[in-house]
């Protein structure tokens, strides 16, 4: 039994170990540099934490008009931080410090500053919880702690912290689940298991799934290898696991259900690539990028006399099985929901190997010299075998050090086995912890930092503070231009199209209403709007994001896109956008064709009627009226537009083109499309075609006149798999389509001329009606409008999403999905007051479920306390 003094000592040692494990990160922080991922770390993790904190300060916990074109942040960011216990605790502490005046309002960079300190506290918690778990299964405290270090102080933990910080939270909840499982198996007490399930599912639905699979694997292994003779009968265990799991899940409902809805309401093209059963891609002994199995763990596997011990056998077999599974992309796919293989479950491998190491050290007195000698030789042989498999990357201090530490470990093992010095045991324990700390710090320096094409980094150094205010991230010139536009704009809902490079979350970073977002989970209606319904090119093919309106002036007017900012190398500005400001190399353009945020109409088009219409006809239908999924009465006929494909000639340029096959032989070739009659051209041309590269060797740039976009490799897991492309360009007699050398399928060519008469007609009609007064602030929208024209619907560029409810003049009305992804509200003749409120889907129901589950849990546990423990 540990005393209070022992617990205090364990906490202090854990905190010191966590600090030492972050030695490189701390050193970088003190020198004004950050070990955060240059891609997702800077583009998602830090911006999302800042964005959520700012939203919560404003009282917007569930929705924000600043999340892309608007979105349910509680649901869509549930995969990231909106339900993360670690983040919410950090935010609460930050808010208290801000309100008490102990620190100013945090800027974006604050969240980079605190990353290393939050990580140290999280790792301290992981070490403490894991130590408790290993003590529960019968290990002494010092050995339990060593096992916890092997688990928590792993390269996987620091990879998570750097690239996808919320991934690291999963390592807190796995040992909690295993403690709960052990308490059921040993004592028939489900309370801890219920708590662990509830916390896991509330924190992150995705890693709850992963950890539940891992806990199930552990339970199955435990059933085959019972550790004590008085364990509860399996039938009773199954009942308690099922009941406890259901109660824990129900308790987590207010967090779990909205997050899962966000996931189900997302769209991501299914992974179609081949998933091999076995494919070894990294050397987990001497150059691991995801996992490094400590050399002592390999030695332990060769200590055959210890296999007679149940705990050793349990963890040794699990270590071998999980190490083999790590080399299976098929298993990675299972843990990623049967999607593209991802390796995010290997913390269980580190926990199993840590348990094996701890059991070995606790029973070291049973290891003889001959056993140690065989184990050392076997380990050296395995290292040689792995080195001959050519799995290593480039030579590095990190890889060389792992080999050297393996040899030193073998020497320590031999010395400990002959017992020629007094404190051989302490030396061996210390070596294990020291080598682990050296490994993770070298990993941070060599694998988590380095030269990155979009970030000015020096090899072995983190991202400098100066990058946060650079033109590549949040430069003063573009930021000042944004502020100039917003300060002089009367419409608080006017949107600005601007993003820095490929950072779709620039509007979050620079704090303005933008037209882009990058998140693994987004509103599927918006994604289909971009990919399928309106075929909007975003300047870059990639899943989990949308950006801008492809330079199509109709869409800017429809969706309140008032401004567009371009740098010197930007794509052409939309039609009739006038330059209004400039700062350095950045220019701002304003639309001369504004439409009101709320438009009313009685002209109804249906998606079915427009199913075979080109996207320009769909734009015209949205301008002329509204497109609904279905309509019970007579609807309008699809607008007619002329396809000019029969009035053009197609001429290959540095290429051969026949039967839809385009073979580009020059460095930058393709086709020239020439319009036979220049009089057919209008202000803009929409050119549509199917384009697909026949080989997966490269991603490639596509250029149509002055418009540039990029396409992914055909085997990329980030492909949209949408190869029907529509590009808007200012009209020219010749349309030049250029791609790199290679073979392509180029088909389904279509051309449409746009003279913007439909847009101008919509402007005139809306100018004749009195404007609506609109206030949209997070979860609440209020509209005052006069419907003297007796229209049927009020149409707004608010993304349609389950969770919105609406009242018109105090009466509840339905919220309609309009224009494929947005909102229409049925209105009355005359004066209308529209009130819209957003709550996460099933939120009220989930709260009631949670409260009932808490009550049921209390009753069940209280009843169980009055009964005898379940045992054989």
C-alpha angles and dihedrals in degrees: 000000000000118000126218088259091054091050092050089049092049092050092050093047091047092051092048091048091049090051092049091049088056092047096122094043091050091048090052092047091052088053093051097260132118132214096216127131112272090215117034093007093061097029100046119002101054096034093048093051091048092045095049092047092051091047093050091049087056091049095252104131100154113029141021133190086209094064097098106295088342131301150171100269096185090059102032095043093043087100088059122029114320091095098023110128092206093051095043090051090049091048092049092051091046091050092050091050091048095048092047090053094242091122136015124249105295118249125209093271091058089075090056089049095054096043095090093046094047088049092052091052091046091050090049088055091048091053093049096047093045091049089054090051095052092045087054092058092053108272122134117250097256092051092043087055092051089052089050091052091051088053103040102032093061131128089243090063092053093044088055094046092051102043107021107011098187089060088072091063089071089070089064095056103043095070089043089057092047091051088052091049092050092050090054094045094046105032109010091242112139100178097098091044092052090050093048093049092048093049093045094050094043092049101049128346093202097054090039085064092049094046092046089055089049092047089050090052090050093049092051091050090048092052090056093042109036112194098203134030098232100060120145117264112270094238090058090045091054091051092050094045091051096043093042091048092050093048092046091049092049092049090054092050100111089058102028101047097052091045093050090046088054089053093048091047090054125095125216123159111252115258108255101177125111115272110203120210092228130018121153109206106160139042103239091190105053111006108024119166094181105016136018116191107211115244090237089059089058090048090051091056089062095051093098098175090065093062088083088072113087098218091048092048091049096054097036093054091044090051093053094044094047093045089055091046089053087066092055118092087191090063089046088055092051091053089048093056095269090300130113112332113268127173105220102124101068094106085087089060090054092048092051093047090047090053091050092050092049094049089048093052092046089054098036093123088072091059113097128199093257090052091050092047093052090047093049093049091045091051093050089050091052091050090051090048093051092046090054091054089072095230096136123105124215117332110269143163088250094057094040091049092054090056092047091048089050091056092046089049090054089051092049090050092053092048091048090049094053089045095214096153130052103241099037090138095055090045091053093047092047091049091053093053094041093051090048091052092047091049096053094045092050088047091053091051100044106027104031098045134043145101113332122182094228099040126056099235134157117222109267094018133100129236110295122236089240090068090068090066097035125114087249092065117007108347122182095236096058092037092053091048090053091050091049091054096046093046093055096041119099095195108077090196096055110127128219122211106218137125132163111242109306095336101118091181093066090115089061092046094048095035105236139120102269140170102237141070139171118205134135089235121046139153105286092212090062093045092052089045089060100035103036119002099049100010093222114185110221099195089254133049111231138128126242096039147071131195139184126326102276092256091292108148094201091062093047090055094045095048100040094254098159102163137037123192122204133184123213091276098040127126120268115290118249122268115289096002108146125210109247105164144011136194117180110309092345123094128189122213127193127208118245090201109068123171122195120263089241118044124180125211146164095197110102127194124181131220089233092056090050096041094109096033123109118250093256089060089051090052090052091050091053091049093047097044136319134300115225130183091239137357126194095208131056112300133203121269118251113271112255121236128176120243108216095196092113091053098058137075122222117215123183116231116202084340146080120239126189135140093001091305116122117192111187112200101171128074092259115010141139133125139318115218113202124193111224095212117039088198089071091066121095132180095299138016125215110205118191128186144147112250127178131161112231096217131050095221099110146003110238147206119246119201125189108185103303095342116101130194137156134231128206128240110273091243095048116123087216095061117121089213087221107129098167102099132190120193125185116209135168105265119270131165090243124045110202116202113189133184134162124270112294145082122294142174105235115179148127094056115188133170129195130183118220121201096170095232089134091053091048091049090052089051093053093047093049092046088061093058127072112256122250122241107233132188116180115175116162110289097008133068124181122186129184113192141159112227097191090146089062095233122174104226140031107215121204134179090238109128112249111245136160107255099056117115125183141199127194114200088342096309121114113242136178122265109229127209104237135181090012097289111021141074138274126180123199108238139195130237114272125006117013131188109194118194118186125185129184126210125166111270113277090358098143092043091049092052090054090047090051094049092048090048092051089052091047091049092051091050093047095047093044090051090048092052090058091053129070117267114268110251142142 
